[in-house]
Amino acid sequence: MALTRREFISGTAAGAAGLVVGGVVGNIIGGGGDGETVGGGAVTGVSSDITAIAEARGLEPGDIAKAVKTFVPGGRPELDEFYVFSSGGHSGQLMVMGVPSMRILKIIGVFTPESWQGWGYGSESDAVIKAGTTSEGGPVSPSRPTLTWADTHHPALSETDGEYDGRWVYIQDRANGRIAMIDLRDFKTKQIYDVPNLVSSHGGCFVTPNSEYVHISTKTPTLRDGVDPASALENFADSFRGYSTFLAINPQTGRFDIERSFQVELPPYTQDLADAGKLLSFGWVFIGSYNTEMAYGGNLEGNPPIEVGASKADFDYLHMVNWKKAEQVVGTRSVMLNGMRVIPLDVAIEEGILYLAPEPRSPHGADVSPNGRYIVVGGKLDPHVTIYDIEMIEKAIAAQDFEAHDQYGIPILRFDSVVSGRVEVGAGPLHTQFDDKGYGYTSLFLESAVAKYSLGAPDFTAEESYKLVDKVPVHYNIGHLVAMEGDTVKPAGKYVIALNKWSIDRYAGIGTLNPQNFQLVDLTGEKMEVLSDTPIGMAEPHYVQAIRADRIKSWDVYPPGTDQLTMQPSPHAIADGGERIEQNGTTTEVYMSVKRSNFKPDIIRVKKGDRLVLHLTNVEVTPDATHGFAVPRYNISMSIDPGEYARIEFVADVEGAFAMYCTEFCSALHLEMQGWIIVSA
Amino acid sequence: MALTRREFISGTAAGAAGLVVGGVVGNIIGGGGDGETVGGGAVTGVSSDITAIAEARGLEPGDIAKAVKTFVPGGRPELDEFYVFSSGGHSGQLMVMGVPSMRILKIIGVFTPESWQGWGYGSESDAVIKAGTTSEGGPVSPSRPTLTWADTHHPALSETDGEYDGRWVYIQDRANGRIAMIDLRDFKTKQIYDVPNLVSSHGGCFVTPNSEYVHISTKTPTLRDGVDPASALENFADSFRGYSTFLAINPQTGRFDIERSFQVELPPYTQDLADAGKLLSFGWVFIGSYNTEMAYGGNLEGNPPIEVGASKADFDYLHMVNWKKAEQVVGTRSVMLNGMRVIPLDVAIEEGILYLAPEPRSPHGADVSPNGRYIVVGGKLDPHVTIYDIEMIEKAIAAQDFEAHDQYGIPILRFDSVVSGRVEVGAGPLHTQFDDKGYGYTSLFLESAVAKYSLGAPDFTAEESYKLVDKVPVHYNIGHLVAMEGDTVKPAGKYVIALNKWSIDRYAGIGTLNPQNFQLVDLTGEKMEVLSDTPIGMAEPHYVQAIRADRIKSWDVYPPGTDQLTMQPSPHAIADGGERIEQNGTTTEVYMSVKRSNFKPDIIRVKKGDRLVLHLTNVEVTPDATHGFAVPRYNISMSIDPGEYARIEFVADVEGAFAMYCTEFCSALHLEMQGWIIVSA
C-alpha cells in the first residue's frame, strides 16, 4: 500500500489539490446532505402503540430504534456508560456529557470566571485565575492584565499504563499558551499555569502513558527574546521559535512540578496537533505541523494571504520528539529560559531527540494507534490518511536514513522509509480515533463524513489491512471526533461522536450564532449509523475524550472543612458552634457556619473602609446540600458545597445595608437564608 | 370551598405548621422516591427488535414510550415544538432549550461575560455590561465596581394581547436589582439597566399584556436615602422601603424608556414573586410577600434566625398594585428619586393604587390564571393553594370592605371577601401554571411533586371546581414549574417541566456540586407522567417560560454591516474591497474584512502605547459563517456572525508579535485564518 513520494505528488493528491480554487478552499461546505445510513434493521414490526406515538409526533420508523438506543431514563445514571470531557473552545471551560444520552452533566469553570460555581467571583478561586496569567504571582505589570478567558482545545485525562485512571484532567489554552489542571475528586480547577516561552499553544495537551508529563507545544511560534518585532516577520526563520513542553506531573496531587519540567526548542513552523507514543512507541511524542513555508501574509500590500502562502509546499513535517532521551540530557545540556529548562535546537539534533518526516498537504491530526505502532496523519488537502510505523521510524533513525536536513539541521526521514500505508478516505481528513477491533475512524471536514478503515497488524488481523470499509455522512463539517476511550491502549468501541463545526439547518430560529452539532454514531452495527444530534450552544468544542464512567470515583461530599484549593482541611474551617467575629484593627474576621436555613452570624457590622475576611464553612454532610453566598453590589458570588470551607476577603467600601443571601435554592426556607452586612461611617 | 380565616388557622394549617420543628424546616428533603407514575399503557406488545435493544441496554418496558415521546431526530428541528427560556440563576445567563428533546440550544450571555459569544471580552458589548452597574455611564466611583454577574431569576417574554409575540425577552437580577433586555432577532443582549432604588429584586420581571411595561420590584427592601446604616435594622420599619417598578417598553425597539417609567413605593416587607393581571384583571399586578414581621436576625447574639422570625405570623400580605391608576397620577403626584419617578406610599394609598390581602404562611408564588380572574398563591408552610378572585377583590375595594390597615395605612382586604377557594394540594406549594383545559399545576417543594387541580369557572367548567385530580412525584425538591405558554391568556397544555432544585442520586460521579434536574412531564394522558430527566450543570434556573417555537422569527444572517448594539448598519462597516488602515496621530484605525479564510489586512503594525481601533466586518452572507477574533495576551475574544460589524479598541501596550486568529473553526483552512499584530518600540 505504501506509495512513493513521487507517486503521491503526481497522482492521488491532485484531486485534493483541486479543491483549492483561488485560495478559497474554505468556502466549500461539506455536502453531507441528509442521507443518513439506516442500519440495524430495527424499524419493522414495532407495536402499534409505540408506532402510534411515533406517527403522531411525525417521527420516521427508523427513529424509534434511535430513540431507544440513546434514551437514558431518569434515575438510571449508570446507563450513561461513558462520560465525555469536552473542550469548550473560546468559552474557556470544560464540559462533561453523558453517553449515549448526550446530556450535559456539568460545565466546569476553568479559565473563564463562572458565577454559578462561584469561580472567580470573590473566593480563593480568584487567585487561581490570577496566577494563570504569568504563572505564580499573577500579572507582573498593568500592561499584562489578568487573562479571563481561554480558547480551550484539547483535554487530556490522566493515564496509568496507557488507560484513563479517572484522577485528573488537563486542558490547554490555544490563545495564550497556558494549561489548567482539574481534579476529578470534586471536578474543580486547581491550577492554571502560564507556560513560559509559549505565546499560544496547540500541540497538546495530552499526557504520557503513566502521566509522567503533560505535553503542550506552541501553535504560532514565539518571538525570541531580544528580537525587534518591527522586522521580525521579514526575518521569520531567525526571529521565532517553537517549544515542545513536558510539564512534569506530581504523582500524588496531579499538579505541575515546574522544576522537573522542560522544553525542547523547535523550528518556527506552526506546530499543530500532537499525541504521545505508547507501548511500542513509548518515549516519543509526535507533533504535526503546517506552514513550514513560514508564510506571514501581507494581503493588504498585495502579498498572498497566509492560507495560500502556507499551502504551497506539498509536504510539511511530522515532528518526532524523544522525551526519554531528552530526560537524560536535560540536567546537563539545557539552558534556563524565562524560568523553564530548555534543550536548545542544536542540542536536540545532536542528541537524537528531534526528527522530522514529510507529511502530505496541510496536515492536521497526528494520532497514535492503541498498540503504539501506527501514527495516523490527516492532511486536510489530501484525500488520504498517511500511516507511519514506529518500527520503520526507529529502523530509519538507526540507519541514519535521511532524505535531507531542514534549514535548522534537523534530519528529515525518508517518506517511504517510515510510511507503512495510506488509505484514501475522502476529502479533508483531519483526526483519527480507534476502536477495539482494529479499525481507525477519521473525520472528513470537507466531505462531512466519518470514514472507517482497517489498520495494519497487530491492531487488525481479520481482513485486508488499510482498507476503507464504511463511511457515514455527518452534519456538517466535522472537526474532531472521539471514539470511546479511543486514544488509549484499550479502546472501548461502541460509539463515535462527530464534533461538527457547522449546524446550519439542524436547529432553527435561535439567532445569528449557530450552535455546534455533536452527533452520536453507533459502531455496533454492520454500518455506522448516526443516532442523534446534540446542539452545543455555549462553546466551540475541539477535542474531547470519552472515559468509562465507572473509572471516576469522585467525592459527593467534602471531608469536613476542606479548602477546594488545597484539598485539605482548612485551619480556618469551623464546626457547628465555632462561629465568631474577631476584630483586628481595621480587619473584621468572621467565622461563619452555613447550613439550611441560615448563615451564622447573620449580622455583620463593619466600618466603611474596613477589610472584611469571611471564613465560611458549609457544615452540612448531606450530598447536594450546596449553598451559595452573594453580597449585593459587591460582585461576590460563591458556591459552597457540603463540607467545603471557603474564604472571601474584600474592603467594605460602600456604605449601606446589604442583604447577603444564599443563591442556591436549598430548602423550603431558602428565601429566609439571608443576613445583613451593615457598613456604616 | 372558601374557608373562613378562623377555620384556616385552627384547622388545616396545623399539619403544615407541624413541619416547622425547631425552625429547621429546610432540612426536610421531599421524599418523592422513584415511584414514577407510568401512564399511557404503551408498554406492551412492542416489537421484538425494539424490545431487544431496550433489554440489552437495561431499559424498563415503559421506557420505550418515554424515549419515543421525547426523541427529536437530527435534522428535524421543527419537532422541538416549544422553546424554553430559562433563567440561569447565579450563572447570570439565559438558557434556551427545545421541548420535548430538552436539548440546550443556546446559553445567551447576559449579565456575565461569556467569551464564546465574545460577550464582554473587548467588543462593544463591554459597554452594555459596564452601563449595567449604575445605569447609562457605568460605575460612578471605584467603590462601585462594574458588576460582572447576576442572579437571574425570572425571564419575561414580550406579549401582544396577552400572548407571547416572540420579539424580546427580559430577565432580572435578584442580587443587584437590575434588568436586561434581549432581542430575539439575534438572541443577544441589548441593554442592562440598573434600576434606581432597588438594591435587589425578585418580583418580576414580567411584562404587562401588551408589553406596556416590564415590572421589577425589590426583594429585601432598600435602605432609604439618608438613613444611618448603623441603626437601620433596629428601626427597620422606618429605615427601609420596597419599590414596585414599571419600566416602560419602547414598542419599536423593546428597550427601556426611563422617562415614561415609574415606581410605586411599598412597605419594607420582603416582596416576593409577582405576576401581571390580564383580561379580567388587566391593569393590576399582584406581588406576594413574606417577612411582614420585618425580622432581621441576629443569631450570634441569641436572637432567632430570620427563618424563624420571618415565619411567626399566620399571614403575610398579597400586594395589589393598580398600574392603570398609577399611570393617571404619576405625572402630578410623583417625586423624583435617584432619576426615577416614584409615587410615594401615602399617595398610592390615597389614590387607591395599593391594597393588601392576607395570604397564608410563608407565601411564595402569585400566579394569574389565563382569563385573569384567579390569582393562585402558594404558601410554602400551608398545604393549600389559596385562590383569589379579581371580581371579589374589586367588589371588596368598591365596598371598602377592609379588615384593617397595616402600620403604613395600607388597606387590608378581608380574606373571606377576596378568596374564592382553597385546594389542599400537599406539602410546600410554591408556584402555579395553567393548561388549556382549566387545570392548575402547582409545584410542591417539600413533597417533591406536582399537583393538578381544577380551577373555578370560567376557566374550568367540566367537573367539580377546586378539586385535586392528580399528583406526580418529581426528583427532588421542585421550585418553579412551567407549562407550555402556561402563564399567557392561551396556554398550550401538553407538557409541564418540573424545575427540581436537588438531584442527589439522579446523576453520579461528577463531583461535590450537583446539577439541578429538569423533568419533562407529559400532560396528555389520564395521569401525569414524568418522561425524562435533564441535568442542568451550568446554572441554577428559577423561573422559565415556554413559547411555541414558531412564534420566533429570528435572523440567521445580519443585514450587511449590522452593529449588534444598535441593530442598524454601522457607518464603519465595509464591504469586500473597502479594507484600509488609517493613522491619526497615535491612533491606528483598521477597517478589516473577515471571511473564509482570512482577515484583511492580515498584518497590523503599531507603536507601543498607540491606540488600536479595529472595525471588523464579517462580509459573509452564508448562515453559520461566524468567525471569531482573538489576540493572544490581550484578553480579547470576539464572535462576529455573518453580516455583523464589530468594533474593538485597545492600547497596544505590550511589545511583541501577536498572532491574531479566528477562534471559530470556519473552513478547512481555518487554521490559516490568522494574521499578525506587530507592536514595536
Interface residues (C-beta under 8 A of the other chain):
Chain A: L19 V24 V25 G26 N27 I28 I29 D34 E36 G41 A42 V43 T44 G45 V46 S47 S48 D49 I50 I53 A54 R57 G58 L59 E60 D63 I64 A65 K66 A67 V68 K69 T70 F71 V72 P73 G74 G75 R76 P77 E78 L79 Y83 G88 G89 H90 S91 G92 V96 R103 I104 L105 K106 I107 T112 P113 E114 S115 W116 Q117 G118 Y121 P142 S143 R144 P145 T146 L147 T148 W149 A150 D151 A175 N176 G177 L184 R185 D186 F187 K188 V199 S200 K219 T220 L223 D228 P229 A230 A232 L233 S239 F240 T270 D272 Y290 N291 Y296 G297 G298 N299 L300 E301 P305 I306 E307 A310 S311 S362 H364 K380 L381 G428 F445 L446 H475 N477 G479 K501 W502 S503 I504 D505 R506 Y507 A508 G509 I510 G511 T512 L513 N514 P515 N517 Q519 V530 S532 D533 T534 P535 G537 M538 A539 E540 H542 A549 D550 I552 K553 S554 W555 D556 V557 Y558 E579 R580 I581 R596 S597 N598 K600 P601 D602 I603 R605 T622 P623 D624 T626 G628 A630 P632 R633 N635 S637 S639 D641 P642 G643 E644 D653 V654 E655 G656 A657 F658 A659 Y661 T663 E664 F665 C666 S667 A668 L669 H670 L671 E672 M673 Q674 G675 W676 I678 V679 S680 A681
Chain B: L19 V24 V25 G26 N27 I28 I29 D34 E36 G40 G41 A42 V43 T44 G45 V46 S47 S48 D49 I50 I53 A54 R57 G58 L59 E60 D63 I64 A65 K66 A67 V68 K69 T70 F71 V72 P73 G74 G75 R76 P77 E78 L79 Y83 G88 G89 H90 S91 G92 V96 R103 I104 L105 K106 I107 T112 P113 E114 S115 W116 Q117 G118 Y121 P142 S143 R144 P145 T146 L147 T148 W149 A150 D151 A175 N176 G177 L184 R185 D186 F187 K188 V199 S200 K219 T220 L223 D228 P229 A230 A232 L233 S239 F240 T270 D272 Y290 N291 Y296 G297 G298 N299 L300 E301 P305 I306 E307 A310 S311 S362 H364 K380 L381 G428 F445 L446 H475 N477 G479 K501 W502 S503 I504 D505 R506 Y507 A508 G509 I510 G511 T512 L513 N514 P515 N517 Q519 V530 S532 D533 T534 P535 G537 M538 A539 E540 H542 A549 D550 I552 K553 S554 W555 D556 V557 Y558 E579 R580 I581 R596 S597 N598 K600 P601 D602 I603 R605 T622 P623 D624 T626 G628 A630 P632 R633 N635 S637 S639 D641 P642 G643 E644 D653 V654 E655 G656 A657 F658 A659 Y661 T663 E664 F665 C666 S667 A668 L669 H670 L671 E672 M673 Q674 G675 W676 I678 V679 S680 A681
